[in-house]
Amino acid sequence: MRTPIAYFVLLSGILFALGTVGVLTRRSALLIFMSVELQLNAVNLSLVAFSRMHNELDGQVLAFFSLVVAAAEVVVGLAIIVAMFRRRSSVDVDDARELRW
Amino acid sequence: MPLDDVVFWVFAPIAVASAVAMLVMRSAVHAALFLVVNFFCIAVMYLLLDAPFLFAVQIIVYAGAIMVLFLFVIMLLGVDRGEPVRERLFAQRGLALALAGAFVVELFVALRAGIGFSTLAPEGFDVVNEPGNAQALAKVLFQGYFFPFEVTSILLIVAAVAAMVLGQRRSRAATQAELDAMQDEVQDEVPA
C-alpha cells in the first residue's frame, strides 16, 4: 500500500462535488437520485480511506452500515418516484410543487 | 512506479470521467450505465485500501442490485426522454459548478495543511486484518456494533414494507367501485 491517503480523500471530495453539481442542476428526479448515490459512494470511500489511515476497522464497519442504509433508501426513493410518476406521468422535480408557496 | 500507484492513477481518472459523463448525459439509461462504471472504480479503490470485503459488497450491492433496480425503474416508467436544457433559476448551473470547484479547492488546501500529500498509510494493517478482512470485520461488527446491526435489519424490513405500500395502486376502494360500475354497465347492456 504505497499510495498516499490524501489522494483517496481528494478523489472522494471530487466525486462528492460532482454529485452535488448533479443534485443542484438536474431536473429529473431519477438523475438527482443517482447523483445522491454518487455522493454516498464518495463519502464511503473517504470512510474506508480514514479507516486505513488509522489502522482501525471501525471506518469499514461504518461504510458497511451506510451501504445498508443506502440500499433501504434506494428502495423507498424509487417507490416514491414510481408513485409520483403514476400521479402526474412525469418525474420532473419542477412539476412537483404543490407544497411550495 | 509501484503497482498500487499505477492502479490508482488508472482508475481514479476513470472514476472522475464517468461521474462527469453521468452528469452531462441527457439519457437516464446512459447516466445509469456510467454510474455503474463509477461504482466499479470505487470498488477497485477499496481493494487498494485493503478492504476486499467491501470491494465484493460494493460490486454485489451497488453495481449489481441497486443499479439493476435503477435501470428497472427507468425502463418501467419509460422516462428516457431527456430533459429541457433551459435553466429555471438564474445562473443555477454556473453557481453549482463554482461552489463545487470551491469545495474541491478548499479540500485540497485543507489536506495539504493537514496530513499532506506525501503521508503514506501506516504499516501493520495486515495485523488488523488478521485472519482475513471478512473475519476481522465480522469480529468488530458483531462485538462492538451488534445493536446497530440488529437495528439495520429492522430498517430493511420497514423499507421493504414501505416500498410495497408505495408501489401498490391508488386505493383498493376506488378500484372496487370502478369494478362495480363496470359490472353495472354490463348488466344494463344485457337486457337491451
Boltz contact constraints between the chains, C-beta under 6 A:
constraints:
  - contact:
      token1: [A, 1]
      token2: [B, 121]
      max_distance: 6.0
  - contact:
      token1: [A, 2]
      token2: [B, 2]
      max_distance: 6.0
  - contact:
      token1: [A, 2]
      token2: [B, 4]
      max_distance: 6.0
  - contact:
      token1: [A, 3]
      token2: [B, 4]
      max_distance: 6.0
  - contact:
      token1: [A, 3]
      token2: [B, 5]
      max_distance: 6.0
  - contact:
      token1: [A, 3]
      token2: [B, 8]
      max_distance: 6.0
  - contact:
      token1: [A, 4]
      token2: [B, 117]
      max_distance: 6.0
  - contact:
      token1: [A, 4]
      token2: [B, 118]
      max_distance: 6.0
  - contact:
      token1: [A, 4]
      token2: [B, 119]
      max_distance: 6.0
  - contact:
      token1: [A, 4]
      token2: [B, 120]
      max_distance: 6.0
  - contact:
      token1: [A, 5]
      token2: [B, 121]
      max_distance: 6.0
  - contact:
      token1: [A, 6]
      token2: [B, 111]
      max_distance: 6.0
  - contact:
      token1: [A, 6]
      token2: [B, 115]
      max_distance: 6.0
  - contact:
      token1: [A, 6]
      token2: [B, 117]
      max_distance: 6.0
  - contact:
      token1: [A, 11]
      token2: [B, 12]
      max_distance: 6.0
  - contact:
      token1: [A, 13]
      token2: [B, 104]
      max_distance: 6.0
  - contact:
      token1: [A, 13]
      token2: [B, 107]
      max_distance: 6.0
  - contact:
      token1: [A, 14]
      token2: [B, 16]
      max_distance: 6.0
  - contact:
      token1: [A, 14]
      token2: [B, 104]
      max_distance: 6.0
  - contact:
      token1: [A, 15]
      token2: [B, 19]
      max_distance: 6.0
  - contact:
      token1: [A, 17]
      token2: [B, 100]
      max_distance: 6.0
  - contact:
      token1: [A, 17]
      token2: [B, 103]
      max_distance: 6.0
  - contact:
      token1: [A, 17]
      token2: [B, 104]
      max_distance: 6.0
  - contact:
      token1: [A, 18]
      token2: [B, 19]
      max_distance: 6.0
  - contact:
      token1: [A, 20]
      token2: [B, 100]
      max_distance: 6.0
  - contact:
      token1: [A, 21]
      token2: [B, 96]
      max_distance: 6.0
  - contact:
      token1: [A, 21]
      token2: [B, 100]
      max_distance: 6.0
  - contact:
      token1: [A, 22]
      token2: [B, 23]
      max_distance: 6.0
  - contact:
      token1: [A, 24]
      token2: [B, 96]
      max_distance: 6.0
  - contact:
      token1: [A, 25]
      token2: [B, 93]
      max_distance: 6.0
  - contact:
      token1: [A, 25]
      token2: [B, 96]
      max_distance: 6.0
  - contact:
      token1: [A, 27]
      token2: [B, 83]
      max_distance: 6.0
  - contact:
      token1: [A, 28]
      token2: [B, 83]
      max_distance: 6.0
  - contact:
      token1: [A, 30]
      token2: [B, 28]
      max_distance: 6.0
  - contact:
      token1: [A, 31]
      token2: [B, 31]
      max_distance: 6.0
  - contact:
      token1: [A, 34]
      token2: [B, 35]
      max_distance: 6.0
  - contact:
      token1: [A, 38]
      token2: [B, 19]
      max_distance: 6.0
  - contact:
      token1: [A, 41]
      token2: [B, 42]
      max_distance: 6.0
  - contact:
      token1: [A, 45]
      token2: [B, 42]
      max_distance: 6.0
  - contact:
      token1: [A, 45]
      token2: [B, 45]
      max_distance: 6.0
  - contact:
      token1: [A, 48]
      token2: [B, 46]
      max_distance: 6.0
  - contact:
      token1: [A, 48]
      token2: [B, 49]
      max_distance: 6.0
  - contact:
      token1: [A, 48]
      token2: [B, 51]
      max_distance: 6.0
  - contact:
      token1: [A, 49]
      token2: [B, 49]
      max_distance: 6.0
  - contact:
      token1: [A, 52]
      token2: [B, 49]
      max_distance: 6.0
  - contact:
      token1: [A, 52]
      token2: [B, 121]
      max_distance: 6.0
  - contact:
      token1: [A, 53]
      token2: [B, 121]
      max_distance: 6.0
  - contact:
      token1: [A, 55]
      token2: [B, 122]
      max_distance: 6.0
  - contact:
      token1: [A, 55]
      token2: [B, 124]
      max_distance: 6.0
  - contact:
      token1: [A, 55]
      token2: [B, 125]
      max_distance: 6.0
  - contact:
      token1: [A, 55]
      token2: [B, 128]
      max_distance: 6.0
  - contact:
      token1: [A, 57]
      token2: [B, 136]
      max_distance: 6.0
  - contact:
      token1: [A, 57]
      token2: [B, 137]
      max_distance: 6.0
  - contact:
      token1: [A, 57]
      token2: [B, 140]
      max_distance: 6.0
  - contact:
      token1: [A, 60]
      token2: [B, 51]
      max_distance: 6.0
  - contact:
      token1: [A, 60]
      token2: [B, 54]
      max_distance: 6.0
  - contact:
      token1: [A, 60]
      token2: [B, 137]
      max_distance: 6.0
  - contact:
      token1: [A, 61]
      token2: [B, 140]
      max_distance: 6.0
  - contact:
      token1: [A, 61]
      token2: [B, 141]
      max_distance: 6.0
  - contact:
      token1: [A, 61]
      token2: [B, 145]
      max_distance: 6.0
  - contact:
      token1: [A, 63]
      token2: [B, 54]
      max_distance: 6.0
  - contact:
      token1: [A, 67]
      token2: [B, 61]
      max_distance: 6.0
  - contact:
      token1: [A, 68]
      token2: [B, 152]
      max_distance: 6.0
  - contact:
      token1: [A, 72]
      token2: [B, 155]
      max_distance: 6.0
  - contact:
      token1: [A, 72]
      token2: [B, 156]
      max_distance: 6.0
  - contact:
      token1: [A, 72]
      token2: [B, 159]
      max_distance: 6.0
  - contact:
      token1: [A, 74]
      token2: [B, 66]
      max_distance: 6.0
  - contact:
      token1: [A, 75]
      token2: [B, 159]
      max_distance: 6.0
  - contact:
      token1: [A, 75]
      token2: [B, 163]
      max_distance: 6.0
  - contact:
      token1: [A, 76]
      token2: [B, 159]
      max_distance: 6.0
  - contact:
      token1: [A, 76]
      token2: [B, 162]
      max_distance: 6.0
  - contact:
      token1: [A, 78]
      token2: [B, 73]
      max_distance: 6.0
  - contact:
      token1: [A, 79]
      token2: [B, 163]
      max_distance: 6.0
  - contact:
      token1: [A, 79]
      token2: [B, 166]
      max_distance: 6.0
  - contact:
      token1: [A, 79]
      token2: [B, 167]
      max_distance: 6.0
  - contact:
      token1: [A, 83]
      token2: [B, 166]
      max_distance: 6.0
  - contact:
      token1: [A, 85]
      token2: [B, 77]
      max_distance: 6.0
  - contact:
      token1: [A, 91]
      token2: [B, 79]
      max_distance: 6.0
